[in-house]
Amino acid sequence: MTEFNTRTKVRRVDGNVVIDVGGEITNASEAALGEALAEAASDAAATVILNFADLDYMNSGGIGVLVTLLIRANREGMSLLACDLGEHYRKIFSLTRLDEAIACFDDEASALAAAI
């Protein structure tokens, strides 16, 4: 698998930055997600919402990439939120305790309402 299996789109919504993440998240996704986060940082975003509505697959390497993304966001002074994770991936976030660092919301509207 290559990073081209990871699709990202950075959007501005009500003064917040949303990164739509689609396709697959694996260890090969680091460059694509890192570039999207860098674009959000260039907008001086305080909160970045990762929208996983179009996520097809994520493995343990992908969880590692999200941890790396979280570290980068924290260094930039940004908070990460997640939305539209399917039930399976919400369980994974819970089991890995990633949901303690990245708050998860059912939908984008809820995440936007919670954004700083």
DAKAZI-V160284 format. One record per residue. D_CENTER is the distance of its C-alpha to the mean C-alpha in whole Angstrom. Layout:
d_center
D_CENTER
D_CENTER
This chain:
d_center
19
18
15
17
15
12
12
10
11
11
13
14
15
18
17
13
11
9
7
8
7
10
13
12
10
13
14
15
12
11
13
11
8
10
12
10
9
13
13
11
13
17
16
17
14
14
11
8
6
3
6
7
11
12
11
14
14
12
14
15
14
11
10
12
10
7
10
11
8
8
12
12
10
13
16
15
15
12
10
7
7
6
8
10
10
14
16
16
12
13
16
14
12
15
17
15
15
11
12
14
12
9
10
10
12
14
13
12
15
15
12
14
17
15
14
16
